[in-house]
């Protein structure tokens, strides 16, 4: 009887242990939200979006939006960054400098002066080099290319100006946009909510006067390699059997070079062999 009771107790304990491990795993997966992106190569790096309201207008405000790349090694290459958000109310963009929206949207209710963009969720891109000077502002018009902070802090930012209408005209009536998205140029970035902070201060060119924004809010976007790649860069089978059919790797687990490459192959046959003795390399 004692042996039977011990075997039953051991069976229940093993089942409970397995259930406990499964429960902890599910809880850990559920607690990893979309705003908790993590980059092992640069755990403290991020892209900060600063939205400075410079002046109020009869139906809204004029703001300068600056994208700071505080990542140490990951720069933003061509075709550049793409920034999106959702308006809190029924705001429109009357005009822009240093950037443009990819779509105008439905502005049919306006007559005479047509807004630059009437979409509820506009998407903004940088202007290209060579843009006329009357359409530029400082730190714009680089085709969305931004250096990393460690590479060159003076070029690790990009700015554009927009005039917003059908919006609040005071600090109490203006509403912060939401659902910010960033592609630089592909996926992988997750942006948190916009948070109102201390107004940004600006020093005049002669360094004799300091002005400040009417209102400032900040958005922090972080990068995750897991979000950037739909398939893992490596596949490790956790089975104890040396058999491909036991736990198969995803198609193109290592990232196929082109459509002509066989499934799961990581290296082109035409590429020369890499010299293992070479220790030089670059980090993005």
Secondary structure as a PSIPRED ss2 file (coil, helix, strand):
# PSIPRED VFORMAT (PSIPRED V4.0)

   1 X C   1.000  0.000  0.000
   2 X H   0.000  1.000  0.000
   3 X H   0.000  1.000  0.000
   4 X H   0.000  1.000  0.000
   5 X H   0.000  1.000  0.000
   6 X H   0.000  1.000  0.000
   7 X H   0.000  1.000  0.000
   8 X H   0.000  1.000  0.000
   9 X H   0.000  1.000  0.000
  10 X H   0.000  1.000  0.000
  11 X H   0.000  1.000  0.000
  12 X H   0.000  1.000  0.000
  13 X H   0.000  1.000  0.000
  14 X H   0.000  1.000  0.000
  15 X H   0.000  1.000  0.000
  16 X H   0.000  1.000  0.000
  17 X H   0.000  1.000  0.000
  18 X H   0.000  1.000  0.000
  19 X H   0.000  1.000  0.000
  20 X H   0.000  1.000  0.000
  21 X H   0.000  1.000  0.000
  22 X H   0.000  1.000  0.000
  23 X H   0.000  1.000  0.000
  24 X H   0.000  1.000  0.000
  25 X H   0.000  1.000  0.000
  26 X H   0.000  1.000  0.000
  27 X H   0.000  1.000  0.000
  28 X H   0.000  1.000  0.000
  29 X H   0.000  1.000  0.000
  30 X H   0.000  1.000  0.000
  31 X H   0.000  1.000  0.000
  32 X C   1.000  0.000  0.000
  33 X C   1.000  0.000  0.000
  34 X C   1.000  0.000  0.000
  35 X C   1.000  0.000  0.000
  36 X C   1.000  0.000  0.000
  37 X C   1.000  0.000  0.000
  38 X C   1.000  0.000  0.000
  39 X C   1.000  0.000  0.000
  40 X C   1.000  0.000  0.000
  41 X C   1.000  0.000  0.000
  42 X C   1.000  0.000  0.000
  43 X C   1.000  0.000  0.000
  44 X C   1.000  0.000  0.000
  45 X C   1.000  0.000  0.000
  46 X C   1.000  0.000  0.000
  47 X E   0.000  0.000  1.000
  48 X E   0.000  0.000  1.000
  49 X E   0.000  0.000  1.000
  50 X E   0.000  0.000  1.000
  51 X E   0.000  0.000  1.000
  52 X E   0.000  0.000  1.000
  53 X E   0.000  0.000  1.000
  54 X E   0.000  0.000  1.000
  55 X E   0.000  0.000  1.000
  56 X E   0.000  0.000  1.000
  57 X E   0.000  0.000  1.000
  58 X C   1.000  0.000  0.000
  59 X C   1.000  0.000  0.000
  60 X E   0.000  0.000  1.000
  61 X E   0.000  0.000  1.000
  62 X E   0.000  0.000  1.000
  63 X E   0.000  0.000  1.000
  64 X E   0.000  0.000  1.000
  65 X E   0.000  0.000  1.000
  66 X E   0.000  0.000  1.000
  67 X E   0.000  0.000  1.000
  68 X E   0.000  0.000  1.000
  69 X E   0.000  0.000  1.000
  70 X C   1.000  0.000  0.000
  71 X C   1.000  0.000  0.000
  72 X C   1.000  0.000  0.000
  73 X C   1.000  0.000  0.000
  74 X C   1.000  0.000  0.000
  75 X C   1.000  0.000  0.000
  76 X E   0.000  0.000  1.000
  77 X C   1.000  0.000  0.000
  78 X C   1.000  0.000  0.000
  79 X C   1.000  0.000  0.000
  80 X C   1.000  0.000  0.000
  81 X E   0.000  0.000  1.000
  82 X E   0.000  0.000  1.000
  83 X E   0.000  0.000  1.000
  84 X E   0.000  0.000  1.000
  85 X E   0.000  0.000  1.000
  86 X E   0.000  0.000  1.000
  87 X C   1.000  0.000  0.000
  88 X C   1.000  0.000  0.000
  89 X C   1.000  0.000  0.000
  90 X C   1.000  0.000  0.000
  91 X C   1.000  0.000  0.000
  92 X E   0.000  0.000  1.000
  93 X E   0.000  0.000  1.000
  94 X E   0.000  0.000  1.000
  95 X E   0.000  0.000  1.000
  96 X E   0.000  0.000  1.000
  97 X E   0.000  0.000  1.000
  98 X C   1.000  0.000  0.000
  99 X E   0.000  0.000  1.000
 100 X E   0.000  0.000  1.000
 101 X E   0.000  0.000  1.000
 102 X C   1.000  0.000  0.000
 103 X C   1.000  0.000  0.000
 104 X C   1.000  0.000  0.000
 105 X C   1.000  0.000  0.000
 106 X C   1.000  0.000  0.000
 107 X C   1.000  0.000  0.000
 108 X C   1.000  0.000  0.000
 109 X C   1.000  0.000  0.000
 110 X C   1.000  0.000  0.000
 111 X C   1.000  0.000  0.000
 112 X C   1.000  0.000  0.000
 113 X C   1.000  0.000  0.000
 114 X C   1.000  0.000  0.000
 115 X C   1.000  0.000  0.000
 116 X C   1.000  0.000  0.000
 117 X E   0.000  0.000  1.000
 118 X C   1.000  0.000  0.000
 119 X C   1.000  0.000  0.000
 120 X C   1.000  0.000  0.000
 121 X C   1.000  0.000  0.000
 122 X C   1.000  0.000  0.000
 123 X E   0.000  0.000  1.000
 124 X E   0.000  0.000  1.000
 125 X E   0.000  0.000  1.000
 126 X E   0.000  0.000  1.000
 127 X C   1.000  0.000  0.000
 128 X C   1.000  0.000  0.000
 129 X C   1.000  0.000  0.000
 130 X C   1.000  0.000  0.000
 131 X C   1.000  0.000  0.000
 132 X C   1.000  0.000  0.000
 133 X H   0.000  1.000  0.000
 134 X H   0.000  1.000  0.000
 135 X H   0.000  1.000  0.000
 136 X C   1.000  0.000  0.000
 137 X C   1.000  0.000  0.000
 138 X C   1.000  0.000  0.000
 139 X C   1.000  0.000  0.000
 140 X C   1.000  0.000  0.000
 141 X C   1.000  0.000  0.000
 142 X C   1.000  0.000  0.000
 143 X C   1.000  0.000  0.000
 144 X C   1.000  0.000  0.000
 145 X C   1.000  0.000  0.000
 146 X E   0.000  0.000  1.000
 147 X C   1.000  0.000  0.000
 148 X C   1.000  0.000  0.000
 149 X C   1.000  0.000  0.000
 150 X C   1.000  0.000  0.000
 151 X C   1.000  0.000  0.000
 152 X C   1.000  0.000  0.000
 153 X H   0.000  1.000  0.000
 154 X H   0.000  1.000  0.000
 155 X H   0.000  1.000  0.000
 156 X C   1.000  0.000  0.000
 157 X E   0.000  0.000  1.000
 158 X E   0.000  0.000  1.000
 159 X E   0.000  0.000  1.000
 160 X E   0.000  0.000  1.000
 161 X E   0.000  0.000  1.000
 162 X E   0.000  0.000  1.000
 163 X E   0.000  0.000  1.000
 164 X E   0.000  0.000  1.000
 165 X E   0.000  0.000  1.000
 166 X C   1.000  0.000  0.000
 167 X C   1.000  0.000  0.000
 168 X C   1.000  0.000  0.000
 169 X C   1.000  0.000  0.000
 170 X C   1.000  0.000  0.000
 171 X C   1.000  0.000  0.000
 172 X C   1.000  0.000  0.000
 173 X C   1.000  0.000  0.000
 174 X C   1.000  0.000  0.000
 175 X C   1.000  0.000  0.000
 176 X C   1.000  0.000  0.000
 177 X C   1.000  0.000  0.000
 178 X E   0.000  0.000  1.000
 179 X E   0.000  0.000  1.000
 180 X E   0.000  0.000  1.000
 181 X E   0.000  0.000  1.000
 182 X E   0.000  0.000  1.000
 183 X E   0.000  0.000  1.000
 184 X E   0.000  0.000  1.000
 185 X C   1.000  0.000  0.000
 186 X C   1.000  0.000  0.000
 187 X C   1.000  0.000  0.000
 188 X C   1.000  0.000  0.000
 189 X E   0.000  0.000  1.000
 190 X E   0.000  0.000  1.000
 191 X E   0.000  0.000  1.000
 192 X C   1.000  0.000  0.000
 193 X C   1.000  0.000  0.000
 194 X C   1.000  0.000  0.000
 195 X E   0.000  0.000  1.000
 196 X E   0.000  0.000  1.000
 197 X E   0.000  0.000  1.000
 198 X C   1.000  0.000  0.000
 199 X C   1.000  0.000  0.000
 200 X C   1.000  0.000  0.000
 201 X E   0.000  0.000  1.000
 202 X E   0.000  0.000  1.000
 203 X E   0.000  0.000  1.000
 204 X C   1.000  0.000  0.000
 205 X C   1.000  0.000  0.000
 206 X C   1.000  0.000  0.000
 207 X C   1.000  0.000  0.000
 208 X C   1.000  0.000  0.000
 209 X C   1.000  0.000  0.000
 210 X E   0.000  0.000  1.000
 211 X E   0.000  0.000  1.000
 212 X E   0.000  0.000  1.000
 213 X C   1.000  0.000  0.000
 214 X C   1.000  0.000  0.000
 215 X E   0.000  0.000  1.000
 216 X E   0.000  0.000  1.000
 217 X E   0.000  0.000  1.000
 218 X E   0.000  0.000  1.000
 219 X E   0.000  0.000  1.000
 220 X E   0.000  0.000  1.000
 221 X E   0.000  0.000  1.000
 222 X E   0.000  0.000  1.000
 223 X E   0.000  0.000  1.000
 224 X C   1.000  0.000  0.000
 225 X H   0.000  1.000  0.000
 226 X H   0.000  1.000  0.000
 227 X H   0.000  1.000  0.000
 228 X H   0.000  1.000  0.000
 229 X C   1.000  0.000  0.000
 230 X C   1.000  0.000  0.000
 231 X C   1.000  0.000  0.000
 232 X C   1.000  0.000  0.000
 233 X C   1.000  0.000  0.000
 234 X C   1.000  0.000  0.000
 235 X C   1.000  0.000  0.000
 236 X C   1.000  0.000  0.000
 237 X C   1.000  0.000  0.000
 238 X C   1.000  0.000  0.000
 239 X C   1.000  0.000  0.000
 240 X C   1.000  0.000  0.000
 241 X C   1.000  0.000  0.000
 242 X C   1.000  0.000  0.000
 243 X C   1.000  0.000  0.000
 244 X C   1.000  0.000  0.000
 245 X C   1.000  0.000  0.000
 246 X C   1.000  0.000  0.000
 247 X C   1.000  0.000  0.000
 248 X C   1.000  0.000  0.000
 249 X C   1.000  0.000  0.000
 250 X C   1.000  0.000  0.000
 251 X C   1.000  0.000  0.000
 252 X C   1.000  0.000  0.000
 253 X C   1.000  0.000  0.000
 254 X C   1.000  0.000  0.000
 255 X C   1.000  0.000  0.000
 256 X C   1.000  0.000  0.000
 257 X C   1.000  0.000  0.000
 258 X C   1.000  0.000  0.000
 259 X C   1.000  0.000  0.000
 260 X C   1.000  0.000  0.000
 261 X C   1.000  0.000  0.000
 262 X C   1.000  0.000  0.000
 263 X C   1.000  0.000  0.000
 264 X C   1.000  0.000  0.000
 265 X C   1.000  0.000  0.000
 266 X C   1.000  0.000  0.000
 267 X C   1.000  0.000  0.000
 268 X C   1.000  0.000  0.000
 269 X C   1.000  0.000  0.000
 270 X C   1.000  0.000  0.000
 271 X C   1.000  0.000  0.000
 272 X C   1.000  0.000  0.000
 273 X C   1.000  0.000  0.000
 274 X C   1.000  0.000  0.000
 275 X C   1.000  0.000  0.000
 276 X C   1.000  0.000  0.000
 277 X C   1.000  0.000  0.000
 278 X C   1.000  0.000  0.000
 279 X C   1.000  0.000  0.000
 280 X C   1.000  0.000  0.000
 281 X C   1.000  0.000  0.000
 282 X C   1.000  0.000  0.000
 283 X C   1.000  0.000  0.000
 284 X C   1.000  0.000  0.000
